[in-house]
Amino acid sequence: MINTNPFKRTLVERGISIPTLSQLTGITEGDLYAFEKGYRITKHNVEIICKILRCQPCDILEFTKKEKKGHWEWVADSEK
């Protein structure tokens, strides 16, 4: 599961609001708020945000494992 908790932290650390980031990136505020909630995550927007914030994708996104039963099952960290 991809979540955007790091995006929120990075904005706070840099002192940048979503309206300001919108002006700097050209990405609409609506799309940035959707991105903040984990929706409409596109490679293009990640590239633009990282360029403006001078960061890496791991500074705005993180992958967390979510255990599932059935077709997809994650290997426990101890089994890696």
Phi, psi and omega in degrees: 000131178265130175231163187247024176305320178298330178299314179299314179298316182297319178298316180296314180300324182272351181068035182246130177270165177297318177301320178293316179299323178300315179296320182287327185261334187083003176274134183298152177302320179301316178293323178291321176294322176295317177301316180301328180269001177094011179253159177051047177273109178244152178301320181300313180293323177299316179299314181296313181299315180297322179296314182290319181277355182053058182220179176258160178305328180292347176276350180233349180223152171215151179254124177242138181283139177233117181296135177227153173256152179106223188298315182251124175227139182271144176281133179296148181306326181290343181267356182288000000 
